[in-house]
Amino acid sequence: MDNIQLPNRDSAFIEKLIPQRNPIIMVDAIYQHELNKVVGGLTIKTSSIFVNQDEMKEPGILEHMAQTVALYTGYHFYINKQEAPTGYIGSMKGIEIFRYPKVGENLKTEVEILHEIMGVSLVKIETKVDNEIIAKGEMKTVIAED
């Protein structure tokens, strides 16, 4: 295993942890990973397909949240020397978006795993810019079977 330190913003490393590829990659940092928790990030760029009028819109925020969940699973597989699996959003519950992040702002998203069984995870997600909560909610994700 590579000598990888967290936090990490190496795009090649991040791509090992998630199944998405450009232009859909909506995470560019992993700050923390521990049992039942991950913190990921994203710097909003003008070039993002989800940015309109210098703001990231709902689909980008939701995709960022989901990919932060994927960081958790992908990093777990990485430390066990396995390839990151493909996963899907099964459902979203209580999603609230309080404001759109602007180009240049840094998202920091904390995912807490509430329940995980047989490839299905229920997670609580909170996305912040600095210390301001801009989005939160719950998602159920499912790892695809081979």
C-alpha positions in Angstrom: 0.0 0.0 0.0 1.2 3.5 -0.8 2.2 5.8 2.1 -0.9 8.0 1.8 -1.4 10.7 4.5 -4.7 12.4 5.3 -5.7 15.1 4.5 -5.1 14.4 0.8 -5.9 16.4 -2.3 -4.0 14.3 -4.8 -6.4 13.9 -7.8 -4.9 10.6 -8.9 -5.4 9.2 -5.4 -9.0 10.5 -5.1 -9.8 8.9 -8.4 -8.7 5.5 -7.0 -11.4 5.9 -4.2 -14.5 6.7 -6.3 -15.9 5.2 -9.5 -16.8 8.6 -11.1 -14.6 10.2 -13.8 -14.4 13.6 -15.3 -16.4 15.7 -15.8 -18.5 14.2 -13.0 -15.9 14.2 -10.2 -17.3 16.3 -7.4 -14.7 15.6 -4.6 -11.1 16.7 -4.7 -10.1 16.1 -1.1 -10.3 13.5 1.7 -9.6 15.1 5.1 -10.5 12.4 7.5 -11.5 8.7 7.5 -12.3 6.7 10.6 -14.8 4.1 11.7 -18.3 5.3 10.6 -17.1 8.7 9.5 -15.5 10.5 6.5 -14.8 14.2 5.7 -14.3 15.1 2.1 -14.1 18.3 0.2 -14.5 20.2 -3.1 -13.3 23.5 -4.3 -16.0 25.0 -6.6 -14.6 25.7 -10.1 -16.1 27.6 -13.0 -15.4 24.6 -15.2 -17.8 22.4 -13.3 -20.8 21.2 -15.3 -23.0 21.9 -12.3 -22.0 25.6 -12.0 -24.3 28.2 -13.4 -23.9 32.0 -12.9 -20.9 31.3 -10.6 -22.9 29.0 -8.2 -23.0 25.3 -7.9 -26.6 24.2 -8.2 -28.6 21.4 -6.6 -27.4 18.5 -8.8 -23.8 19.3 -8.0 -24.3 19.6 -4.3 -26.2 16.3 -4.2 -23.5 14.6 -6.3 -20.8 16.0 -4.1 -22.6 14.6 -1.0 -23.0 11.2 -2.7 -19.4 11.1 -3.8 -18.3 11.9 -0.2 -20.1 8.8 0.8 -18.2 7.0 -1.9 -15.0 8.3 -0.4 -15.8 6.5 2.8 -16.3 3.1 1.0 -13.5 3.6 -1.4 -10.9 4.5 1.3 -12.0 1.4 3.3 -11.5 -0.8 0.2 -8.2 1.0 -0.5 -6.7 0.2 2.9 -7.8 -3.4 2.4 -6.0 -3.4 -1.0 -9.2 -3.8 -3.0 -10.6 -1.8 -5.9 -13.3 0.8 -5.1 -16.8 -0.6 -5.8 -19.5 1.1 -7.8 -22.4 2.4 -5.8 -25.8 4.0 -6.3 -28.0 6.4 -4.4 -30.9 4.4 -3.2 -32.8 7.2 -1.6 -32.5 10.7 -0.2 -34.4 12.0 2.9 -34.7 15.4 4.5 -32.3 17.0 2.1 -32.1 20.7 2.7 -30.0 23.2 0.7 -29.7 26.5 2.4 -27.6 28.3 -0.2 -25.6 27.6 -3.3 -21.8 27.6 -2.9 -20.0 30.1 -5.1 -17.0 29.6 -7.4 -13.8 29.6 -5.3 -15.5 28.4 -2.1 -14.4 25.2 -0.5 -17.0 22.6 0.6 -16.2 20.4 3.5 -18.7 17.5 3.9 -18.9 15.2 6.9 -20.6 11.8 6.4 -21.6 9.8 9.5 -22.6 6.2 8.8 -25.7 5.5 10.8 -26.3 1.9 9.6 -24.4 -0.4 7.2 -25.4 -3.9 6.3 -25.0 -6.1 3.2 -23.7 -3.2 1.0 -26.5 -0.8 2.0 -25.5 2.2 4.0 -27.7 4.8 5.7 -25.8 8.0 6.2 -26.2 11.5 7.7 -24.5 14.2 5.7 -23.7 17.8 6.5 -21.9 20.2 4.0 -20.3 23.4 5.1 -18.5 26.4 3.7 -16.2 27.5 6.5 -18.4 26.9 9.5 -21.7 27.7 7.7 -24.0 24.7 7.0 -25.1 25.0 3.4 -26.7 21.6 3.0 -27.7 18.5 5.0 -29.8 15.4 4.9 -29.7 11.6 4.8 -29.0 9.2 1.9 -29.2 5.5 1.5 -26.5 4.1 -0.8 -26.1 0.7 -2.3 -23.0 -1.0 -3.5 -23.5 -2.7 -6.8 -23.0 -6.5 -6.9 -20.5 -7.9 -9.4 
